[in-house]
Amino acid sequence: MGKKHIMVLGAGLVGSLLSTMLAKKGFKVSLYERRPDMRKTQLDGGRSINLALSKRGLKALEQIGIDHKVKKMCIPMHGRMIHDRAGNLQMQPYGMNGEFINSISRAGLNELLMNEAERNGVKIYFDHKCTDVDFDKPEAKFENEQGEVTVGADFIFGADGAFSALRNAYLKTPLFNYSQQYITAGYKELVIPATPDGHFAIASNALHIWPRGSYMLIALPNLDKSFTVTLFFPMKGQTSFETLSHKEAVQEFFEKEFADATELMPTLVDDFFGNPTSGLVTVRCNPWVKGKTALIGDAAHAIVPFYGQGMNAGFEDCFVLGQLLDKHEDLNRDLLKEYEALRIPDAEAIADLALYNFIEMRDKVADPQFILQKKIEKRLNELYPKKWLPLYPMVTFSDLRYSEAHAIGKKQQAIMDEVLKQPGIANNWQQIDFEAIIEKLG
């Protein structure tokens, strides 16, 4: 493919993976990051310290040959463990056949990917803040400790996150469509530490959810036997971050709403007031390609975290790009346009699905009708495994495009809505005409 010089903006998860993939395919790669080297400096908190890695992400890590290293950093989560107000537990498996998602440290994975990039010849420049990009030359301007510097390349990728400098440069041009939408909830990181004797305080192989209607608490396991706990909560209103303004109010609220979690959180109040409250944004834009530059990952399609697909979607961008490089045997504008045409519909689909899943996680998982639907869908999958796969496994455990999964999911939900309207369905669901349901699916 020759020694074209590729510049990647952003040394986060996607930028580091993309750089490694490009280097392995024979390109000279320079990676620019506005922050210091996270491997040497403690960065500010606020972002989730662990993530859910599933098939799409693993597929991209396998493409660059490090999936075996990453799997050693993972804790399998086989389903949602639902906690009601009384402390009763209910396990809702994710897959039909024992499939699972993986809890993994964001920082640990990022460090591994940076190390892998450097091992493959990628040069990483830290403390370089991108201030502007010329799409056609292409070249980028940076501010660093020495002042301002302009650097050229054959192609530039913006993997610099939800507040991308490359995308900001696109905003100054005509015919660029952009929107950002914050949901009414924000989030705050808390912790359930390991027990005094060094064990997990609650079941380790599940994603724990305390659904409470308009808000929820979730917890993901870490390798040190702690859990990262996240409160998703309204930013404003009668019950919100705005009103939980003093220690007594926080303690009282948690003891009322999340009693079984609160007794395991000795640093709750300190964490609540010591950790930042962050917003949750969905970014949509079009086009992703201008001149010899392209957006990728959150820079192109930041989404809310409720489907656990933000990182996986960004990694799948890299996977698709890698396949296109094998097909075209070079990096050129035609390849970038094909990448854009393939990925924008999928980015739109997963953005919509992630927004919907917030409602499902905070509210529907505790709803008897939702639980009944899951039972019916499980039976349909057992009887007709090639014709009925529920939406969550389609998104999380299959190779189906997000856009295709979304379309099939809509069709399935319309059918299920009709089934659930049948009188007495809760007591006689096993007598449903399952074949007739499959016929409606077509």
C-alpha positions in Angstrom: 0.0 0.0 0.0 3.0 2.3 0.1 4.2 4.5 2.9 1.5 7.2 2.9 1.6 9.4 6.0 -1.6 9.3 8.0 -2.3 11.7 10.8 -4.8 10.6 13.5 -6.2 13.2 16.0 -7.0 11.8 19.4 -5.2 9.0 21.3 -8.2 7.6 23.0 -9.6 4.2 22.4 -10.6 4.6 18.8 -7.7 6.7 17.7 -5.2 4.3 19.2 -6.8 1.2 17.7 -7.1 3.0 14.3 -3.4 4.0 14.4 -2.4 0.4 15.1 -4.5 -1.0 12.3 -3.1 1.6 9.8 0.5 0.9 10.9 0.0 -2.8 10.5 -1.2 -2.2 6.9 2.0 -0.4 6.1 1.2 3.3 6.6 3.4 5.8 8.4 1.1 7.0 11.3 1.4 10.0 13.6 -1.0 10.2 16.5 -1.7 13.6 18.1 -3.3 14.0 21.6 -4.2 17.2 23.3 -3.8 15.8 26.8 -0.6 14.5 28.6 0.3 10.8 28.4 -2.3 9.1 30.5 0.3 6.3 31.3 2.4 8.9 33.1 -0.2 11.4 34.4 -3.3 11.0 36.5 -6.0 12.6 34.4 -9.2 14.2 35.6 -12.1 11.9 36.4 -15.6 12.2 35.1 -15.6 9.6 32.4 -16.7 6.1 33.1 -13.7 4.0 34.3 -15.1 0.8 32.9 -17.0 -0.1 29.7 -18.9 -3.0 28.2 -17.0 -4.7 25.4 -19.0 -7.0 23.1 -18.7 -8.8 19.8 -18.3 -5.8 17.5 -15.4 -4.4 19.6 -13.7 -7.8 20.0 -13.9 -8.3 16.2 -11.9 -5.1 15.6 -9.4 -6.1 18.3 -9.0 -9.5 16.7 -8.3 -7.7 13.4 -5.2 -6.2 14.9 -4.3 -9.3 16.7 -4.7 -8.3 20.4 -8.0 -9.8 21.3 -6.2 -12.5 23.4 -4.5 -9.7 25.5 -7.7 -7.8 26.0 -9.7 -10.8 27.1 -7.4 -11.2 30.1 -8.6 -7.7 31.2 -12.3 -8.6 31.0 -14.9 -9.7 33.5 -17.8 -11.5 31.8 -21.3 -10.2 32.6 -24.0 -12.8 31.6 -27.0 -10.6 32.3 -28.7 -7.8 34.1 -29.2 -8.3 37.9 -32.2 -6.2 38.8 -32.5 -4.9 42.4 -35.9 -3.7 43.6 -36.4 -1.3 46.5 -36.8 -4.2 48.9 -33.5 -5.7 47.8 -35.0 -8.6 45.9 -32.9 -9.8 43.0 -33.8 -11.0 39.5 -31.3 -12.1 36.9 -32.2 -11.4 33.2 -29.8 -13.2 30.9 -28.5 -11.2 28.0 -28.2 -13.9 25.4 -30.3 -16.9 24.4 -27.3 -19.3 24.6 -25.2 -18.0 27.5 -23.6 -15.1 25.7 -22.1 -12.3 27.7 -20.7 -8.8 27.5 -17.4 -7.9 29.2 -16.6 -5.3 31.8 -13.2 -3.7 31.0 -11.2 -0.8 32.4 -11.3 2.2 30.0 -7.8 3.3 31.2 -6.4 -0.2 31.1 -7.6 -0.8 27.5 -6.5 2.7 26.4 -3.0 2.1 27.8 -2.8 -1.3 26.1 -3.9 0.2 22.7 -1.3 3.1 23.0 1.4 0.6 23.8 0.4 -1.5 20.8 0.4 1.5 18.5 3.9 2.5 19.6 5.1 -1.2 19.2 3.9 -1.0 15.6 5.9 2.2 14.9 3.2 4.8 15.6 4.7 8.1 16.9 2.4 9.7 19.5 2.6 13.4 20.2 1.1 14.4 23.5 0.1 17.9 24.7 -0.8 18.9 21.2 -4.1 20.7 20.9 -5.5 20.8 17.4 -6.8 24.3 16.6 -7.6 24.0 12.9 -7.4 21.7 9.9 -7.0 22.3 6.1 -9.0 19.5 4.5 -7.5 19.6 1.0 -3.7 19.9 1.7 -4.3 18.3 4.3 -2.6 19.8 7.3 -3.4 20.5 10.9 -2.4 23.3 13.3 -1.5 22.5 16.9 -0.7 24.4 20.0 1.9 22.9 22.3 4.4 24.1 24.9 6.7 25.6 22.3 3.9 27.6 20.6 2.1 26.8 17.3 3.0 24.2 14.8 1.5 23.2 11.4 1.9 19.5 10.3 1.0 18.0 7.0 0.0 14.4 6.0 -1.5 12.5 3.1 -4.8 11.9 5.1 -6.1 13.0 8.5 -8.6 11.1 10.7 -10.4 12.9 13.5 -10.8 10.3 16.3 -10.9 13.1 18.9 -14.1 12.5 20.6 -17.5 14.1 21.1 -16.0 17.6 21.0 -13.8 16.9 18.0 -11.4 19.7 16.7 -11.7 18.3 13.2 -15.5 18.3 13.3 -15.4 21.9 14.6 -13.4 22.8 11.5 -16.1 21.1 9.4 -18.7 23.4 11.1 -17.1 26.4 9.4 -17.9 25.0 6.0 -21.1 25.0 4.0 -23.4 22.0 3.6 -22.3 20.4 6.9 -25.2 19.2 9.0 -24.6 18.9 12.8 -26.8 18.4 15.9 -26.1 17.7 19.5 -28.8 16.6 21.9 -28.4 16.3 25.7 -30.8 14.1 27.5 -32.3 15.5 30.8 -30.3 13.1 32.9 -26.6 13.3 33.8 -24.4 10.9 35.6 -22.0 10.6 38.5 -19.5 7.9 39.3 -19.5 6.2 42.7 -17.9 3.0 44.0 -18.7 -0.3 45.8 -15.3 -1.4 47.1 -14.1 -5.0 47.6 -15.1 -6.6 50.9 -12.5 -6.4 53.7 -11.4 -10.0 52.9 -10.9 -9.0 49.2 -14.0 -10.4 47.5 -16.7 -8.9 45.3 -19.5 -7.5 47.5 -22.2 -8.5 45.1 -22.4 -11.0 42.2 -19.5 -10.4 39.9 -20.8 -11.8 36.6 -23.7 -9.4 36.0 -24.4 -5.8 35.2 -26.3 -4.6 38.3 -29.3 -2.3 37.8 -31.4 -0.5 40.4 -34.3 0.8 38.1 -36.4 3.5 39.7 -38.5 4.9 36.9 -37.0 8.3 36.0 -33.5 7.4 37.3 -31.4 4.4 38.0 -28.1 3.2 39.5 -25.9 0.7 37.7 -22.7 -1.2 38.8 -20.0 -2.9 36.7 -17.3 -5.2 38.2 -13.6 -4.4 38.1 -10.6 -6.7 38.3 -9.7 -5.3 41.8 -13.0 -6.8 43.0 -14.6 -3.3 43.3 -17.6 -2.1 41.3 -17.9 1.1 39.4 -21.3 2.5 40.3 -23.0 5.1 38.2 -26.0 7.2 39.1 -28.1 8.3 36.1 -30.2 11.1 37.4 -32.2 14.1 36.3 -30.0 17.3 36.1 -32.8 19.6 37.3 -36.2 19.3 38.9 -37.8 18.2 42.2 -35.7 15.0 42.5 -32.4 15.8 40.8 -28.7 16.6 41.1 -29.9 20.1 41.7 -31.8 19.2 44.9 -29.3 16.7 46.3 -27.2 19.6 47.5 -26.1 18.5 51.0 -24.7 15.4 52.7 -27.8 14.5 54.7 -30.1 14.7 51.6 -27.8 12.3 49.7 -27.5 9.8 52.5 -31.3 9.8 53.1 -32.1 9.5 49.4 -29.8 6.6 48.8 -30.9 4.7 51.9 -34.5 5.1 50.7 -34.0 4.3 47.0 -30.9 2.0 46.9 -30.7 0.6 50.4 -28.9 -2.7 49.5 -26.3 -0.8 47.5 -25.9 2.0 50.1 -24.8 -0.3 52.9 -21.9 -1.4 50.6 -20.8 2.2 49.8 -18.8 3.5 52.8 -17.5 6.5 50.8 -20.8 7.3 49.2 -21.1 10.9 50.4 -17.5 11.8 49.8 -17.7 10.3 46.3 -20.9 12.1 45.5 -19.5 15.5 46.3 -16.0 14.8 45.2 -16.7 13.4 41.7 -18.0 15.5 38.8 -21.5 15.5 37.5 -21.4 14.9 33.7 -23.9 15.3 30.9 -24.9 12.8 28.3 -24.9 13.9 24.6 -25.8 12.4 21.3 -23.9 13.9 18.3 -25.1 13.4 14.7 -23.4 14.9 11.7 -23.1 14.5 7.9 -20.9 14.3 5.9 -18.1 12.5 7.8 -15.6 13.1 4.9 -14.2 16.4 3.6 -11.2 16.5 1.2 -8.6 14.1 2.5 -10.0 14.0 6.1 -12.6 11.9 7.8 -14.3 11.6 11.2 -14.4 8.3 13.1 -15.7 7.1 16.5 -17.3 9.6 18.8 -16.2 12.5 16.7 -18.7 11.3 14.1 -21.3 9.7 16.3 -21.2 10.2 20.0 -24.0 8.3 21.7 -25.4 7.9 25.2 -24.1 4.8 27.0 -27.3 2.8 27.5 -26.7 0.1 24.9 -23.1 -0.3 25.9 -22.2 0.2 22.2 -20.3 3.6 22.1 -16.8 2.0 22.1 -18.0 -1.0 20.2 -19.5 1.2 17.4 -16.2 3.2 17.2 -14.2 0.0 17.0 -16.5 -1.3 14.3 -15.8 1.9 12.3 -12.1 0.8 12.4 -13.0 -2.8 11.4 -15.0 -1.6 8.4 -12.2 0.7 7.4 -9.8 -2.1 7.6 -11.9 -4.3 5.4 -12.2 -1.5 2.8 -8.4 -1.0 2.9 -8.0 -4.7 2.0 -10.6 -4.3 -0.8 -9.2 -1.1 -2.3 -5.5 -1.9 -1.5 -4.9 1.8 -0.9 -6.3 4.7 1.1 -8.0 7.2 -1.2 -11.1 9.5 -1.4 -13.2 6.7 -3.0 -12.5 4.5 0.0 -13.4 7.3 2.5 -16.7 7.9 0.7 -17.6 4.2 0.8 -16.7 4.1 4.5 -19.0 7.1 5.1 -21.9 5.6 3.1 -21.7 2.3 5.0 -21.3 3.7 8.5 -23.7 6.8 8.7 -26.9 4.7 8.6 -25.5 2.4 11.3 -24.5 5.3 13.5 -28.0 6.8 13.2 -29.5 3.5 14.2 -27.3 2.8 17.3 -27.9 6.4 18.4 -31.7 5.9 18.4 -31.3 2.5 20.0 -29.1 3.8 22.8 -31.7 6.6 23.6 -34.5 4.1 23.7 -32.5 1.7 26.0 -32.3 4.4 28.7 -36.1 4.1 29.1 -35.8 0.3 29.1 -33.1 0.1 31.7 -34.4 2.7 34.1 -38.1 1.6 33.9 -39.1 -1.4 31.7 -36.7 -4.0 33.2 -38.9 -4.0 36.3 -42.2 -4.1 34.3 -44.1 -7.4 34.4 -45.2 -6.9 30.7 -41.5 -6.4 29.7 -40.5 -9.5 31.5 -43.4 -11.5 29.9 -42.2 -10.3 26.4 -38.7 -11.5 27.1 -40.1 -15.0 28.0 -42.1 -15.1 24.8 -39.2 -14.0 22.7 -36.9 -16.6 24.3 -39.4 -19.3 23.4 -39.7 -17.9 19.8 -35.9 -18.0 19.5 -35.8 -21.6 20.8 -38.4 -22.7 18.3 -37.2 -20.6 15.4 -33.6 -19.7 16.0 -32.9 -18.6 12.4 -36.1 -16.5 12.2 -36.5 -14.7 15.6 -33.5 -13.2 17.4 -34.5 -10.5 19.9 -33.1 -7.0 19.4 -30.5 -7.0 22.2 -28.7 -10.1 21.0 -28.9 -8.8 17.4 -27.2 -5.6 18.4 -24.7 -7.1 20.9 -23.8 -10.6 19.8 -24.3 -10.6 16.0 -22.5 -9.2 13.0 -25.8 -7.7 11.6 -25.5 -4.1 10.8 -27.0 -1.8 13.4 -29.4 -0.3 10.8 -30.7 -3.8 9.9 -31.0 -4.8 13.5 -33.0 -1.7 14.2 -35.4 -2.3 11.3 -36.0 -5.9 12.3 -36.4 -4.9 15.9 -39.1 -2.4 15.0 -41.0 -5.0 13.1 -40.7 -7.5 15.9 -41.8 -5.0 18.5 -45.0 -4.2 16.5 -45.8 -7.9 16.4 -45.1 -8.3 20.1 -47.3 -5.2 21.0 -50.2 -7.0 19.3 -49.5 -10.3 21.1 -49.3 -8.7 24.5 -52.8 -7.1 24.0 -54.4 -10.6 24.0 -56.7 -11.1 27.0 -55.2 -13.3 29.7 -51.8 -13.5 27.9 -49.9 -13.4 31.2 -51.3 -16.7 32.3 -51.5 -18.6 29.0 -48.5 -17.3 27.0 -47.2 -20.8 26.5 -50.3 -21.6 24.4 -49.7 -18.8 21.9 -49.6 -19.8 18.2 -45.9 -19.2 17.8 -45.9 -20.2 14.2 -48.5 -17.5 13.4 -46.1 -14.9 15.0 -43.3 -16.1 12.7 -45.5 -15.9 9.7 -46.3 -12.3 10.5 -42.5 -11.6 10.6 -42.3 -12.8 7.0 
